Every structure is written in C-alpha cells, then in structure tokens.
Amino acid sequence: MQLIGSQGSISTVSVAATATALTTVDNRKYVIIQNDSGSDVFIGLTQTSGDLSTSVYTVKLATASTYEVPGIYTGPIYALVSSGTADVNVTVLS
C-alpha cells in the first residue's frame, strides 16, 4: 500500500446557498467529503466560486453520501446548497 499522506485533518464546513470553500490546504494529497445533512450539496472542482451553481457542478452529493476528490486535482473545492445551509465533514490528508 502506498503512503499518500502523513498529516490528516477533519473539519466540519457549513455550506450555504453561495459557494463556500471546503479546503484551503495547497499541499494536500487526498480529500474526502461526507454529507451528513438533510440537503443535497453541489461540489465544484473549479478555480472560482462564481463558476459553481445548482445547474453547473462537478458532483451532486446526496444526503449520507461521500465523495473522494481525485488525487490528481489539487485546486480549489467549493460547495453550495440550493437553500438554507448544510454541514459537511471534510477530511484532508497532506
């Protein structure tokens, strides 16, 4: 098994109807996002928050779902919900 990271951090991020950054770790090796809220969360692998909407997104993360960000992508990760707020757990390995 290949070691992909030696430093881990888990945080809860409150996602709103405007795009929210999920991680600011530049040297990360791996990210997994867990949606424990009652709302769908729209994830965007995009350079700017303005590129993400509920009709243009990378992944629609349903309730009780997880998303593993491809290891080849190390850019910004944003999320939003259609209304209200949702808490997601973000685990980052670096």
DOGUDREN-104573 format. One record per atom (N, C-alpha, C): residue number from 1; residue in one letter; atom name; x, y, z. Coordinates in nm, 2 decimals. Example, Ala and Ser with C-alpha at 12.3 -4.5 7.8 and 13.67 -1.06 7.14 Angstrom:
     n   res   atom       px       py       pz
     1     A      N     1.32    -0.57     0.78
     1     A     CA     1.23    -0.45     0.78
     1     A      C     1.32    -0.33     0.78
     2     S      N     1.28    -0.22     0.71
     2     S     CA     1.37    -0.11     0.71
     2     S      C     1.29     0.00     0.79
REM end
This chain:
     n   res   atom       px       py       pz
     1     M      N     0.08    -0.12     0.00
     1     M     CA     0.00     0.00     0.00
     1     M      C     0.09     0.12     0.00
     2     Q      N     0.06     0.22    -0.09
     2     Q     CA     0.14     0.34    -0.10
     2     Q      C     0.09     0.44     0.00
     3     L      N     0.19     0.51     0.07
     3     L     CA     0.15     0.61     0.17
     3     L      C     0.12     0.74     0.09
     4     I      N     0.00     0.79     0.11
     4     I     CA    -0.03     0.91     0.03
     4     I      C    -0.03     1.04     0.12
     5     G      N    -0.02     1.03     0.24
     5     G     CA    -0.02     1.14     0.33
     5     G      C     0.01     1.11     0.47
     6     S      N     0.07     1.20     0.55
     6     S     CA     0.10     1.17     0.68
     6     S      C     0.04     1.26     0.78
     7     Q      N    -0.02     1.36     0.73
     7     Q     CA    -0.09     1.46     0.82
     7     Q      C    -0.24     1.46     0.78
     8     G      N    -0.33     1.44     0.88
     8     G     CA    -0.47     1.44     0.85
     8     G      C    -0.54     1.54     0.93
     9     S      N    -0.65     1.60     0.87
     9     S     CA    -0.73     1.69     0.94
     9     S      C    -0.88     1.67     0.90
    10     I      N    -0.97     1.68     1.00
    10     I     CA    -1.11     1.67     0.97
    10     I      C    -1.17     1.80     1.02
    11     S      N    -1.26     1.85     0.94
    11     S     CA    -1.33     1.97     0.98
    11     S      C    -1.47     1.97     0.93
    12     T      N    -1.56     2.04     1.00
    12     T     CA    -1.70     2.05     0.95
    12     T      C    -1.71     2.19     0.89
    13     V      N    -1.76     2.19     0.77
    13     V     CA    -1.78     2.32     0.70
    13     V      C    -1.93     2.34     0.68
    14     S      N    -1.98     2.46     0.71
    14     S     CA    -2.12     2.49     0.69
    14     S      C    -2.13     2.55     0.55
    15     V      N    -2.21     2.49     0.47
    15     V     CA    -2.22     2.53     0.33
    15     V      C    -2.36     2.60     0.31
    16     A      N    -2.35     2.71     0.24
    16     A     CA    -2.47     2.80     0.22
    16     A      C    -2.51     2.80     0.07
    17     A      N    -2.61     2.88     0.04
    17     A     CA    -2.66     2.90    -0.09
    17     A      C    -2.56     2.97    -0.18
    18     T      N    -2.46     3.03    -0.12
    18     T     CA    -2.35     3.09    -0.20
    18     T      C    -2.23     3.00    -0.19
    19     A      N    -2.14     2.99    -0.29
    19     A     CA    -2.03     2.90    -0.29
    19     A      C    -1.94     2.92    -0.17
    20     T      N    -1.90     2.81    -0.10
    20     T     CA    -1.82     2.81     0.01
    20     T      C    -1.70     2.73    -0.02
    21     A      N    -1.58     2.77     0.02
    21     A     CA    -1.46     2.69     0.00
    21     A      C    -1.45     2.58     0.11
    22     L      N    -1.43     2.46     0.06
    22     L     CA    -1.42     2.34     0.15
    22     L      C    -1.29     2.32     0.21
    23     T      N    -1.18     2.35     0.14
    23     T     CA    -1.04     2.33     0.19
    23     T      C    -0.95     2.44     0.13
    24     T      N    -0.86     2.48     0.21
    24     T     CA    -0.76     2.58     0.17
    24     T      C    -0.62     2.52     0.17
    25     V      N    -0.61     2.39     0.19
    25     V     CA    -0.48     2.32     0.20
    25     V      C    -0.42     2.30     0.06
    26     D      N    -0.31     2.37     0.03
    26     D     CA    -0.25     2.37    -0.10
    26     D      C    -0.17     2.24    -0.13
    27     N      N    -0.11     2.18    -0.03
    27     N     CA    -0.02     2.06    -0.05
    27     N      C    -0.09     1.93    -0.02
    28     R      N    -0.22     1.93    -0.03
    28     R     CA    -0.30     1.81     0.00
    28     R      C    -0.27     1.70    -0.10
    29     K      N    -0.29     1.58    -0.04
    29     K     CA    -0.28     1.45    -0.13
    29     K      C    -0.41     1.39    -0.15
    30     Y      N    -0.51     1.41    -0.06
    30     Y     CA    -0.63     1.34    -0.07
    30     Y      C    -0.74     1.42     0.01
    31     V      N    -0.86     1.42    -0.05
    31     V     CA    -0.98     1.48     0.02
    31     V      C    -1.10     1.39     0.01
    32     I      N    -1.17     1.37     0.12
    32     I     CA    -1.30     1.30     0.11
    32     I      C    -1.40     1.39     0.18
    33     I      N    -1.52     1.40     0.12
    33     I     CA    -1.62     1.49     0.17
    33     I      C    -1.74     1.40     0.20
    34     Q      N    -1.80     1.42     0.32
    34     Q     CA    -1.91     1.34     0.37
    34     Q      C    -2.03     1.44     0.40
    35     N      N    -2.14     1.41     0.33
    35     N     CA    -2.26     1.49     0.35
    35     N      C    -2.35     1.43     0.45
    36     D      N    -2.36     1.48     0.57
    36     D     CA    -2.45     1.43     0.68
    36     D      C    -2.57     1.51     0.69
    37     S      N    -2.59     1.61     0.61
    37     S     CA    -2.70     1.70     0.62
    37     S      C    -2.83     1.64     0.56
    38     G      N    -2.94     1.71     0.56
    38     G     CA    -3.06     1.66     0.50
    38     G      C    -3.08     1.72     0.36
    39     S      N    -2.98     1.79     0.31
    39     S     CA    -2.99     1.86     0.18
    39     S      C    -2.88     1.80     0.08
    40     D      N    -2.91     1.81    -0.05
    40     D     CA    -2.81     1.78    -0.15
    40     D      C    -2.71     1.89    -0.15
    41     V      N    -2.58     1.86    -0.16
    41     V     CA    -2.47     1.95    -0.17
    41     V      C    -2.41     1.94    -0.31
    42     F      N    -2.39     2.06    -0.37
    42     F     CA    -2.33     2.06    -0.50
    42     F      C    -2.18     2.10    -0.49
    43     I      N    -2.09     2.01    -0.54
    43     I     CA    -1.95     2.03    -0.53
    43     I      C    -1.90     2.07    -0.66
    44     G      N    -1.80     2.17    -0.66
    44     G     CA    -1.74     2.22    -0.78
    44     G      C    -1.59     2.21    -0.77
    45     L      N    -1.53     2.15    -0.86
    45     L     CA    -1.38     2.15    -0.87
    45     L      C    -1.35     2.26    -0.98
    46     T      N    -1.34     2.38    -0.93
    46     T     CA    -1.33     2.49    -1.02
    46     T      C    -1.24     2.60    -0.96
    47     Q      N    -1.18     2.68    -1.04
    47     Q     CA    -1.09     2.79    -1.00
    47     Q      C    -1.16     2.90    -0.92
    48     T      N    -1.28     2.93    -0.96
    48     T     CA    -1.35     3.04    -0.89
    48     T      C    -1.49     3.00    -0.84
    49     S      N    -1.53     3.06    -0.73
    49     S     CA    -1.66     3.02    -0.67
    49     S      C    -1.78     3.06    -0.76
    50     G      N    -1.76     3.16    -0.85
    50     G     CA    -1.86     3.20    -0.94
    50     G      C    -1.90     3.10    -1.05
    51     D      N    -1.81     3.00    -1.07
    51     D     CA    -1.83     2.90    -1.17
    51     D      C    -1.93     2.79    -1.13
    52     L      N    -1.97     2.79    -1.00
    52     L     CA    -2.05     2.69    -0.94
    52     L      C    -2.19     2.73    -0.92
    53     S      N    -2.29     2.65    -0.96
    53     S     CA    -2.43     2.67    -0.94
    53     S      C    -2.50     2.54    -0.92
    54     T      N    -2.63     2.54    -0.89
    54     T     CA    -2.70     2.42    -0.88
    54     T      C    -2.73     2.35    -1.01
    55     S      N    -2.70     2.42    -1.12
    55     S     CA    -2.72     2.36    -1.25
    55     S      C    -2.58     2.33    -1.32
    56     V      N    -2.47     2.39    -1.27
    56     V     CA    -2.34     2.37    -1.32
    56     V      C    -2.25     2.33    -1.20
    57     Y      N    -2.21     2.20    -1.20
    57     Y     CA    -2.14     2.15    -1.08
    57     Y      C    -2.06     2.03    -1.13
    58     T      N    -1.97     1.98    -1.04
    58     T     CA    -1.89     1.86    -1.07
    58     T      C    -1.97     1.74    -1.01
    59     V      N    -2.01     1.74    -0.89
    59     V     CA    -2.08     1.63    -0.82
    59     V      C    -2.19     1.68    -0.74
    60     K      N    -2.31     1.61    -0.75
    60     K     CA    -2.42     1.64    -0.66
    60     K      C    -2.41     1.54    -0.55
    61     L      N    -2.39     1.58    -0.43
    61     L     CA    -2.36     1.49    -0.32
    61     L      C    -2.49     1.48    -0.24
    62     A      N    -2.56     1.37    -0.25
    62     A     CA    -2.69     1.34    -0.18
    62     A      C    -2.66     1.32    -0.03
    63     T      N    -2.77     1.33     0.05
    63     T     CA    -2.76     1.30     0.19
    63     T      C    -2.70     1.17     0.22
    64     A      N    -2.61     1.16     0.32
    64     A     CA    -2.54     1.04     0.37
    64     A      C    -2.45     0.98     0.26
    65     S      N    -2.40     1.07     0.17
    65     S     CA    -2.31     1.02     0.07
    65     S      C    -2.17     1.08     0.09
    66     T      N    -2.07     1.02     0.03
    66     T     CA    -1.93     1.06     0.03
    66     T      C    -1.88     1.08    -0.11
    67     Y      N    -1.78     1.17    -0.12
    67     Y     CA    -1.72     1.20    -0.25
    67     Y      C    -1.57     1.20    -0.22
    68     E      N    -1.49     1.12    -0.30
    68     E     CA    -1.35     1.12    -0.29
    68     E      C    -1.30     1.21    -0.41
    69     V      N    -1.23     1.32    -0.38
    69     V     CA    -1.18     1.40    -0.48
    69     V      C    -1.06     1.33    -0.55
    70     P      N    -1.06     1.33    -0.68
    70     P     CA    -0.95     1.26    -0.75
    70     P      C    -0.81     1.32    -0.70
    71     G      N    -0.72     1.23    -0.67
    71     G     CA    -0.59     1.28    -0.63
    71     G      C    -0.51     1.36    -0.72
    72     I      N    -0.55     1.36    -0.85
    72     I     CA    -0.48     1.44    -0.95
    72     I      C    -0.52     1.59    -0.95
    73     Y      N    -0.63     1.62    -0.87
    73     Y     CA    -0.68     1.75    -0.87
    73     Y      C    -0.64     1.81    -0.73
    74     T      N    -0.57     1.93    -0.74
    74     T     CA    -0.52     1.99    -0.62
    74     T      C    -0.57     2.14    -0.61
    75     G      N    -0.66     2.18    -0.70
    75     G     CA    -0.71     2.31    -0.70
    75     G      C    -0.82     2.33    -0.60
    76     P      N    -0.89     2.45    -0.60
    76     P     CA    -0.99     2.48    -0.51
    76     P      C    -1.11     2.39    -0.52
    77     I      N    -1.18     2.37    -0.41
    77     I     CA    -1.30     2.29    -0.40
    77     I      C    -1.41     2.38    -0.33
    78     Y      N    -1.52     2.40    -0.40
    78     Y     CA    -1.63     2.48    -0.35
    78     Y      C    -1.75     2.39    -0.34
    79     A      N    -1.84     2.44    -0.25
    79     A     CA    -1.97     2.37    -0.24
    79     A      C    -2.08     2.47    -0.21
    80     L      N    -2.21     2.43    -0.25
    80     L     CA    -2.32     2.51    -0.22
    80     L      C    -2.44     2.43    -0.21
    81     V      N    -2.55     2.48    -0.15
    81     V     CA    -2.68     2.41    -0.14
    81     V      C    -2.78     2.50    -0.21
    82     S      N    -2.90     2.45    -0.25
    82     S     CA    -3.00     2.53    -0.32
    82     S      C    -3.06     2.63    -0.22
    83     S      N    -3.08     2.60    -0.10
    83     S     CA    -3.13     2.69     0.00
    83     S      C    -3.09     2.65     0.14
    84     G      N    -3.09     2.74     0.23
    84     G     CA    -3.05     2.71     0.37
    84     G      C    -2.90     2.69     0.39
    85     T      N    -2.87     2.60     0.48
    85     T     CA    -2.73     2.56     0.50
    85     T      C    -2.72     2.41     0.52
    86     A      N    -2.60     2.36     0.50
    86     A     CA    -2.58     2.21     0.52
    86     A      C    -2.43     2.20     0.58
    87     D      N    -2.42     2.11     0.67
    87     D     CA    -2.28     2.09     0.73
    87     D      C    -2.23     1.96     0.66
    88     V      N    -2.10     1.97     0.61
    88     V     CA    -2.03     1.86     0.55
    88     V      C    -1.90     1.84     0.63
    89     N      N    -1.86     1.72     0.64
    89     N     CA    -1.73     1.68     0.70
    89     N      C    -1.63     1.67     0.59
    90     V      N    -1.51     1.74     0.61
    90     V     CA    -1.41     1.73     0.51
    90     V      C    -1.28     1.68     0.57
    91     T      N    -1.23     1.57     0.52
    91     T     CA    -1.11     1.51     0.56
    91     T      C    -1.00     1.53     0.46
    92     V      N    -0.89     1.59     0.50
    92     V     CA    -0.78     1.63     0.42
    92     V      C    -0.65     1.56     0.46
    93     L      N    -0.58     1.49     0.37
    93     L     CA    -0.45     1.43     0.40
    93     L      C    -0.35     1.51     0.33
    94     S      N    -0.24     1.54     0.39
    94     S     CA    -0.13     1.61     0.33
    94     S      C     0.00     1.56     0.37
REM end
